[in-house]
Amino acid sequence: MPKNSDINDKLTINAPKKNDNKPLSYNSTVLFVNDIEKSKEFYTNIMGEEIEIDLGINIGFKSGLAIWKGDYARNVIFNDSDSGSDSKPKHKNSDDMDYCSKNMLEIYYETDDMEKTYNTLKNSGCLFVHEIKKQPWCQLTLRILDPDGHMIEIGERMDVCIKRLHKFGMKPNEIAEKTTMPIDIVNFMLD
């Protein structure tokens, strides 16, 4: 049996600090998933997330990302006892809203080794939205889908991008123009 202090420590891990001037504080992004175990395995083994708390149907990661068993979540939120059906939950003034974020957001990760990350993802059998490509601001990115179809973008860190461009002969002012990064930041990252 855990001691009360152990339980209290676990409950206050991410407790927001009280700020009388700020009534709200951002805590996490929660994804609804079909198979909590499959998603837990994906996010820990492939994406490198560390579990902060595992409640079985709801798992919080140290990064702030969380996953929640979708049918249970929809039942709690919409009191939808038939949450496994294709029926869309109704909301005041939004009769046709389906509350699906899969086509409206992406989760963003960064890496300092795009090639290694790409190979790890490719070998794991991930479904790619697109493989490595250069964005208009010169950053290399790729996008994959998690087991439930949530889009994940993985980009090289901007300091890595800036150093890569410099290595290939671009001058700091050219890098600033291409990446839209302020010249002071470019110079700082190159030092």
C-alpha positions in Angstrom: 0.0 0.0 0.0 1.5 3.4 -1.0 2.1 6.0 1.7 -0.1 9.1 1.5 3.0 11.2 0.8 3.8 9.0 -2.2 0.3 9.5 -3.6 0.4 13.2 -2.9 3.8 13.5 -4.8 2.3 11.8 -7.8 -0.8 14.0 -7.8 1.2 17.2 -7.7 3.9 16.4 -10.3 2.4 18.8 -12.8 0.3 20.9 -10.5 0.3 24.4 -11.9 1.7 27.1 -9.7 -0.9 29.5 -8.5 -0.8 32.8 -10.3 -3.5 35.3 -9.3 -3.1 37.3 -12.5 -3.6 34.3 -14.8 -6.8 32.3 -14.3 -5.8 29.6 -16.8 -2.6 27.7 -17.5 -1.9 25.3 -20.4 -1.3 21.8 -19.2 -1.3 19.2 -22.0 -2.6 18.0 -25.4 -4.7 14.9 -25.2 -5.2 12.6 -28.1 -8.2 10.2 -28.2 -7.0 6.7 -29.3 -8.7 3.4 -30.2 -6.1 1.0 -28.6 -4.5 2.5 -25.6 -1.8 -0.2 -25.3 -0.8 0.1 -29.0 -0.6 3.9 -28.7 1.3 3.6 -25.5 3.8 1.4 -27.2 4.1 3.7 -30.2 4.6 6.9 -28.2 7.1 5.3 -25.7 9.1 3.0 -28.1 9.0 5.0 -31.3 8.5 8.6 -30.3 10.6 8.3 -27.1 8.0 9.6 -24.7 8.4 8.9 -21.0 5.3 8.0 -19.0 4.6 10.3 -16.1 1.4 8.6 -15.0 -0.4 5.5 -16.4 -4.1 5.3 -15.3 -4.9 2.5 -17.8 -7.4 4.4 -19.9 -5.5 7.7 -19.7 -1.7 8.0 -19.9 0.2 11.2 -19.3 3.7 11.7 -20.7 6.4 13.9 -19.2 6.4 16.1 -22.3 2.8 17.2 -21.7 1.3 14.9 -24.3 -1.4 12.5 -23.1 -3.5 9.8 -24.6 -7.0 8.8 -23.6 -9.0 5.7 -24.6 -11.3 7.3 -27.2 -14.6 5.5 -26.5 -14.4 6.1 -22.8 -13.4 9.8 -23.4 -16.3 10.4 -25.7 -18.7 8.8 -23.2 -17.4 11.0 -20.4 -17.5 14.2 -22.5 -20.7 13.7 -24.5 -22.5 11.2 -22.3 -22.5 9.1 -25.4 -23.2 5.5 -24.3 -23.1 4.5 -28.0 -19.7 6.1 -28.5 -18.5 3.3 -30.8 -21.0 4.2 -33.4 -20.6 6.6 -36.3 -23.1 9.0 -34.8 -21.7 12.5 -34.3 -22.1 14.1 -30.8 -24.3 17.2 -30.9 -23.2 20.5 -29.5 -25.3 23.7 -29.1 -25.1 25.7 -32.4 -22.8 23.1 -34.0 -25.1 20.2 -35.2 -22.7 19.0 -37.8 -19.4 19.3 -35.8 -17.7 15.9 -35.4 -15.0 16.9 -32.9 -12.3 15.2 -34.9 -8.9 16.8 -34.9 -7.1 14.4 -37.1 -7.2 16.7 -40.2 -6.9 19.9 -38.2 -3.7 19.6 -36.2 -0.4 18.0 -36.0 1.9 17.1 -33.1 5.4 18.5 -33.6 8.7 17.0 -32.5 12.3 18.0 -33.3 15.4 16.0 -33.9 19.1 16.9 -34.3 19.7 13.9 -36.6 17.0 13.7 -39.3 18.6 10.8 -41.2 18.8 8.6 -38.1 15.2 9.5 -37.1 14.0 8.8 -40.6 15.7 5.4 -40.6 14.3 4.5 -37.2 10.7 5.4 -38.3 11.1 3.6 -41.6 12.3 0.5 -39.9 9.5 0.6 -37.4 6.9 0.4 -40.2 5.4 3.9 -39.6 3.0 5.2 -42.2 4.5 8.3 -43.8 2.5 11.3 -44.9 5.7 12.4 -46.6 9.3 11.5 -46.2 12.1 14.0 -45.6 11.5 17.2 -47.5 12.7 20.8 -47.3 10.2 23.4 -46.2 10.1 26.9 -47.7 12.2 28.1 -44.8 14.8 25.4 -45.5 14.1 23.2 -42.5 14.0 19.5 -43.2 10.8 17.8 -42.0 8.9 14.6 -42.4 5.4 13.6 -41.3 4.0 10.3 -40.1 0.7 9.0 -38.7 0.3 7.5 -35.3 -1.7 4.2 -34.9 -4.9 6.3 -34.9 -4.1 8.5 -37.8 -3.0 11.6 -35.8 -0.4 13.5 -37.9 3.1 13.9 -36.4 5.6 16.3 -37.9 9.3 15.8 -37.1 11.6 18.6 -38.0 15.3 19.2 -37.6 16.0 21.7 -34.9 16.5 25.2 -36.3 20.0 25.5 -35.0 20.8 22.3 -36.9 19.2 23.7 -40.0 21.1 26.9 -39.8 24.4 25.1 -39.2 23.6 22.8 -42.2 23.0 25.8 -44.5 26.2 27.5 -43.3 28.2 24.3 -43.9 27.0 24.3 -47.5 28.3 27.8 -48.0 25.4 30.2 -47.2 26.4 33.4 -45.4 24.6 34.4 -42.2 22.5 37.1 -43.9 21.4 34.7 -46.6 20.5 32.1 -44.0 18.5 34.8 -42.1 16.6 35.7 -45.3 15.9 32.1 -46.3 14.9 30.8 -42.9 13.1 34.1 -41.8 15.1 33.9 -38.6 16.5 37.2 -37.2 20.1 37.7 -38.1 21.0 38.0 -34.4 19.6 34.6 -33.8 21.4 33.1 -36.8 24.7 34.6 -35.6 24.1 33.3 -32.1 23.4 29.8 -33.4 26.5 29.8 -35.6 28.8 30.8 -32.6 
